């Protein structure tokens, strides 16, 4: 499959695989598609890979079995309700438009088909993200792209990203989400892949910074939504790129009283 965009390096933060407690779990069967198979357990977490479309199994296995870098990050907490978190996962352009309008970051996103999105962090990292599977607690993505910077120019690759999430209630009673990400990344350049042990400190530093910045940005969006819902809704209603469905969801989720909504924005 041809790489269509730039690789999302924020999925890479070094090697951190959680292997404790595996003896407490019974053996799990592999999911097979012809001669291909995926394990349901990654970084100590179990994913419902038996529900993945069999057509994806071989492609995902080729990356997982021949990865350049494997990563586990989290749990990361986001100040957002479960419904809002899921909605923004399903509609990345809504999240990036709000982040841009509220001056929280430079992220961009465009829908490129069912469950398929292009995204950019505005700092040399771009990529195509394809949703492979989702349910209330887990998601699996396939990514293609590259990163371009002064230190790491035109590095392309592919990745399999597994996301586990769960709703939590903070001590103050506010809803939030805890998420953990496991990613397997395979670089396209074989020479660079061979040097990954030498480059890992550099790559790890770059991507760790990007991952933290991305998580902080989403959390800041959640905090603004929590603390200033009227402001968020007002800005959203001025964004013509948002659909009426998006606005209706934000109205309901943000809990802004009808009489406090600024009129004239959606005439």
N, C-alpha and C positions, 0 to 999 in steps of 0.2 A: 504494500500500500504506500503510495507516494505521500511524503510529508507535505502538508499544505501550508504550514505556518511555523511559528517559532516555539521552541520548547519551553514549557512552564517550569522553570528551575525552582520555583518555590516549593515544589514537591520533594526536593532533595535537601536533606539536612544532615547527612552523615549516616553511619551504620549504627542502628540501635534496635535490635530485635529482642523482644521480650519472650524468653523461653521458659520462664519459671512456671511451675504448677502443671506442666503438661501431663504428668503421671496421674493427675486427678481426673483427667478426662478419658472416656472410653475411646477406642480406635474409631476413626471416621473413614467411611468409604470415599474413594476418589470419584469425582464426576468425570465420566468418559464420553468422548465424542469420536467414534471410530478408534483411532490409535492415540488420541490426545486425552489428557486428564488434568484436572485442577484439584488441588487440596483445598478443603474448606477452612483450614486453620492457618491463620497468618498473624504473626506477632502475638501469639497467645489468645487470639480472638477467633471465633467461629463465624464464618460468612455463609449465607445460603446459596452457595455456588450451584447447587442442584437445580435452581430455578433460572439460571442463565440460559439464554438462547444457545442451543448447541453449536450454532454457526460461529459463535465467538470463541469457543473453547480453545481451538488450536492456535489462534492468533494470540490470545492472552497467555497461553502456556509458553509460547515461543519467547515472550518477554520475561515472564516470571522465572523460567528455567535458565535463561541466559542473560540475566540482568547485569548491568554494570554497577548499579548502586541499589541497595534496598534500605528503606527508611521507615521508622515508626515515630510519629509525632503526636503528642497529646497525653491525656485529654486536655483540650483547649476549651475554655469556657467563653461563651458569647452571651451577652445580655440581651436575649431575644426569646420570645415565646416559641414553642414548638411549631405552631401554625405559621408564624412569620418566617422562621428559619427555613421550613420546608418550601414556602412560597418563593423565597429568594433563591433557593437552590434550583427550583424549577424554572425560575425566570431571572437568570443572571443579568440581562440588560436593565431590569428594574433596579437591582441593587447598585449596578455601576452608575446609572443615571442619578440615583439619589446621592451616592458617594461624591460624584462630581459636582452636583448642584449644591451640596452642603459643604463643599470644599474640604472633603476628608481625604481625597486621594486622586490619582490620575488614571484609575482603572477604566477600561472600556470593554464592552461586550456587544456582540451581535448574534442573533439567531441565524443559523445556517441550515435549518431543517429540523425535523422532529428529534428532540433530545440532543441536538448538535449545536454547539456554540463556538464562536471565535472570541478570544479574550486577549487583552494586553494590559500590562501593568504600567505602561507609559515610560518604562525605563529600560527598554531593550528586550523585554521578555514577551513573547506572543505565542499563542497556541490554539489548536482546534481540540475541543473537548467533546467526546461522544458519550452520552449516558448509555450504559450497557444494562444495568439493572437497578431498581430502586424498590424499597419498601419503607415502613415507618422508622426502622432502626438502622438500615444499612443501604449503602449505594456503592456501585462499582462503575468506574469510568475508564475509557481508553483515550489516551492523549497522544497528539503528534505536534511537534513544533521545534523551536530553537531559541537560543539566547545569544544576544550579541552585546558585547561590552569591550572596553579597552583591554581587559585582562583575559576574557574568554570570548573571542570573536567567532560568530557563525557556528555555534555548536548545535547540532541537530540531534533529535532522538525521539523515542517513543516511551510511553509509560502506562502501567496499569495502576490505578489508584483505588484503594478500598477505603470506604468511610464508614465508621461506626458512630452512632450518635444516640443520646438519650436525654430526655428532659429532666431538669432538676429544679428544686426550689431553693433559692438563696435564703440566708438567715433573716433577711428583711421581708421575706414572703414573695419576692419578685421571681417570675419565671425566667429560666435561662436554659441553655443547651450546652452539654459537654460532648465534644467530638474528638475522635481519634482517627488518624489517617495512617495507612500503610501504603507505601508506594514502591513499585519496582520499575526502575528506569534502565533503558538500554540505549546507549549512544549509537548513532549511525556510523560514525567514524571509527573504524577498527583500530587505527593507530592511537587515537585519543583514548579509546576504551582500554587499550593495553597500558596506557600511562595513568590510569585512574588512581592507582595507589599513590602515585606521586602528586597528582592534582587534587586528591580528596580534601586536604586541608584548605586549599583555595576555594574549591567548589563548595565545600561545607560552609565556609564562612560567608560566601556570597548568598547561597540559598537560605541559610539559617536567618540571615537578615531579612530576606524577602518574605520568608514564611512568617516570621514574627510581625513584620510590618503589615502583611495581609490580614493576619488574625487580629491585630490591634485595630486595623481599619474597620473590619466588620463589627468588632466589639464596640468601637466608637459610634458607629452607625446605630447599633442597638441602644447605646446609652442616650444618644440624642433623641431617638424615638421614644424612649422611656421618660426622659426629662422634659422634652419639648415637642410633644406630639402635634400641637397646632402648627408649629413652624415646619415640621416635616411634611405634613399634609398640604400646607399652603404652597411649599416649594414643589411638591409632587403635582399639584393641580395646575401649575404653570408649565409643566413639562408636556408638550404636545406629543412626544414620543411614547408616553404612557397611555395605555388604553383605558377606556371607561371601566373595564373589568379590574384593571390594576388599581384604579382610584377607588372603586367600591370596596375592594379588599382592604386597602389601606385605611379607609374611613372606619370600617368595622373593626379592624385589628388595633388601630391606634386609639379607638374609643374617644374620638373627639366629638363633643356635643355639636349637633347640627347648627345651633345658633352661634357657634363660635367659628364656623368655617367661613373663610373670606369668600365672598361671592364674586361672580364675574369672571372667574378663571377658566370655567369650562362651558362658556356660552356657545 
